Structure formats: structure tokens, C-alpha cells
Amino acid sequence: MYYYSGSQLQLEWTNQHACGDNEEVDCDVVIQYMCQPESYGIRDGTPKSATDAAVTTIPFSANTSPNTNPNYGQHEDYYYYNDCNQRTRNLGLFTADQQMGGTTAIYTRQNNGGTRYGLECPEERDYYPYWHPTPWVDVAVLTKNTSRCAWYQKQSQNVQNKGVCVTTKNETTPYNNEIDCSQNGDVWKLVGAFNVPPPECLEAPWGRINHLGNTQGGYMPSYNWTIPNVNFSTCVVRIRYNVSTGGFPQQDGTGEPFVNSTFNNNNSPVKNRPYLKYDDSGRYLALAINTNQYFRTFQDRSYVFSIRPRPSNISADAMIYNLNVRGKRGDIVEVYPSVEYDFVPNNLVVNKSDFIHFQWTGSDYNPQTYPNDGEGGPGAPGATASGADRTNLVEIPTLNDNVPFNLTESQGRTMFVTKNGQPDIATIIRFAYLDQDVGNCSSMTALNLVTANQRDFYALNCFKLNMAPNGPYFDGGLVQMNQNGTFRYMCSRNNDFSNRDQKGKLTVVDPNQRQGSSGGIGAGWIAFICFIVLFAGAVAVAGFFVFRNTKKKDEQIRHYVSDLNETLIE
């Protein structure tokens, strides 16, 4: 997958514990991206066989060199984790009554055993904004408490230098602050800011508690990202979601000190698995509180994608919208925690002459499913199941229809129109058949000689999209919208009425007549792309922020962190 600089890409996620203006929780969502030269080593894991999911954690040893085996995926590199593994953790942080398994930055309140996830630094993952350099560029912070926005933006590495201690030979040291670093004869090195604008900071979209689903209005929580003007072949996005209870509401912007290491262990205002005295007759209530999860962070990451300069014939001010597919093969239970197929955004509004980049991908390594749970192949000879994702686009009269126009019917009402107003027949056919060479496909006569189940998975069945030359990936390229109107479309393979619905709606309007704002479902919150949902291996990780107390140590903690610089390292 690749995206053009300046195009609009729509990110979406689900919050298990809700967010936004919901009185049951406090929360923050932080969106970041990382792009590096290919030599850095960002890559997806490459399967070795049809049964290899390529999700094994990359091996690491401080005594070896970086692992370049393509079977192992990698985002952060060997040196980044090695620095984290040797650098002393921030000993000023609140860790409640959790016992740390070590003294370096791989040990945090929610990762007290130092468990490794890829080559990320657990301390950096769990706290934002981080006080040492990271490779992650901030895109947006979506928070319940927007009074902290100015502080978030000021502390971002987008605009602020970050320091790290190295030897005179630029080697890693254990010191995590400038004073200790200088006193031991080492160099406190400032790593320059990214010199890009600070992250956008907005109120987080509302979400239901205990519900991996839609926000108000019937769409998933989302953010509309303008792709930066860079040129990299290896990029990834991550979304981190911090949640806490009403007993630990977010910092209120007053700048008061917050809870630090003096409130750890026996001084912790919250205890692990506590028994609460209920009355004086000996009654107690056991509370389900786990202090390594009571304020916690979840994380999702994308597959690797590229950012490219827009084509020379597309002006810098031309609008480009990305239209993708989310989800994976299977029914609603089988795909969890992903979702079933859908076009995204599935209700897009653009101006006439805007461009849409139609592009989607998937996997051939899903668990094998049968018709009704997952349609089509290809499969092995004689197979009656497959794990392959495929998507095409054919137009329909209304969203309540499940039978598409044939080629003749579509020509009078299609979204694919040339600049001179004629139906673009080649594009209509290409989106329906995904560049399959019909000359190499089986005929309907030949397909009727095999059983119905075998026919669906037969490798030469182009009518089920089984001969798509690029497998699950399809790049429809930039298509200029030259025809006003409202157009509805579906996928002929995956739209399985009563089981799942893979449809979309596109409205093309004259900009001189249009009332409203940017493309998508509304002014700020739009739909999503497939790559976040499709990521296999989302990890629930440690609590994002440290906390402070407003009165006494034995009173309940009331607020989130004010300024990480105030809790600096013992």
C-alpha cells in the first residue's frame, strides 16, 4: 500500500473502554507515524509457507548484530531497543504497589517483567510525551480534557529537542538525565526536533463503555490525516489509547504536582486486589483492581506502507482522497478483533474534479473458511475452503440492492466518466475484474462440470476473482471524478446478504454549489482505512500517564500528569 503526499487518509479504531465525553472514563488517543530509509529495517514479517503467519517476535540479543531475517517483522530497530534495555528507567514514576523486575527502561508498571514486544521501548510506549528521543512523529492527540492540548503540543518531539546520554564515542550509557550523565564524564546529547508542526489536539470522539463499536452517528471513532510531504518506502502508523477510571480523572491544567515514586509500594493510594472494609461487623468487599492495569494503554500498529510524491501531472492543491477496504475473511466471530469487509470511507463526499485513489489489500493467510463465512478462492485443487481476501467494485442502483448493474446498465449511471463525459468502459471493467486475463479463465461451461463448492474455490474461476494477478492487492490508481451525482457500489464476492454487507456510497458535487466541508461523513470525523484494522498482533500495553494527588497520600489520586519534567528522575 502507498499513499500520495497531501492526500487525505482516514484512520479509525475501536475503544473497548470508551472515550470522549463519557462520564465513565478518562482517556486519550495518540496517533503517530514513523518513516525511515529502507536500511533502517522497517518490514512486515514474510511467511515461509502457507501455514506460517510470520508473527513470531523478532529475536534479540545485546551481544549480536541486528536480525535481518525477513521472516521477522520489525518497526523500531535493534539499536533503539538496545538503548532502552541499557538505560535506567525513570525512577521518579508512580508504579503503585507493583514490583519492578529490573532497573532499566524495559520495566514499567504494566510491564514489570520486562516482556519484549518487537523492538519497541516499553517505557516510551507507556508514557506520552516521552522525555528521550523516539522515531515516532506525532500526528494528533485526541483527549477528553482539551485543557492539556497546549502542553501536549509544547512537549512533542515535533517541536522540542529530546536528550539522551552517550559516551564520547557515541555509545549507550545507563544514565537517563543530564546531571548524572555529566557527573560520570559522558555527553548529554540533544536530538533535534522533527521540525514539523505540533500534533493537532482535539476532543476525542465519544464511545460506549465495553463496546468495540461505533461512536455517535453510527461510524467508528476516526481521524482524518493529511499525508505528510515526504518520500519514504517504509512507513508505519500506531494508535495508542490510554484509559483510566473516574477515581483517576485526567489532569485539570492547573499545573499542580502529581503522584510520583514517593507514593509507591506501601504508600500507594490504590492496592492490588484489595479488600474494602464494608462495615464494622466484619464484612468486606473484594475489588477487582489490578494496579498494573487500573490505568492502562492499548496499542495498534499498521502494516508497512509507502508515502510517495504525487504524480507530476497532479497539482499540489488538487484534493486526493484515499478509498480503501477494511476487514478480513470470515464471519463476525471469526474475524474478531478485526471486522468484516467494508469499503472505507463508505459514505464519501467529494467535489467534481477531485481525485480518489482506489486501493486495497488483504491476506491469503487467513484461517480457511467456507461459503457464507467467506466466499471464493483460490484454493488447492479440489478445495472447498480458502483463506484468501479479494475485493472488486461494481455499481448498484441503491444501497438496498444486492445485484449490480451489468456493463450495459452501468454506462448510463456510472461514477467512472471521462473528461468529455463518456462512460470510462475500461475502468468499469477493470474495477469489476481486477485485471484478470479472461483468456486464461475457465468458461462457465467448464465451471459447471465441477461441484458448486469446488467451483467457488477453483483457481481458474475469474468470476469469483480467483485469478486476480496481484492476489489480495488492487491498485485502481488515481481516478478523477468528472460526473456529479450520487453513486452506490458493492463487492460482488463479499456482499453476502444477511451475513455481511460490503457497500459504499460516493457523492460528487459541484464545488460552486456545495454547502459543507471536506470529503467524508462530516467536517472532522471521517471513516477509515483497512491497514489498522487488519494488523495482526495488537498488543494491550502499559499505562500511559503518571498521576498526582491533590491532598494527602491516603486520599484517592485525582488527576493526571501535569508536566513530566517535574517528575524527573531520582
Disulfide bonds with the S-S distance in Angstrom:
Cys19-Cys27 1.89
Cys35-Cys235 2.08
Cys84-Cys121 2.13
Cys149-Cys201 2.09
Cys165-Cys181 2.11
Cys441-Cys462 1.59
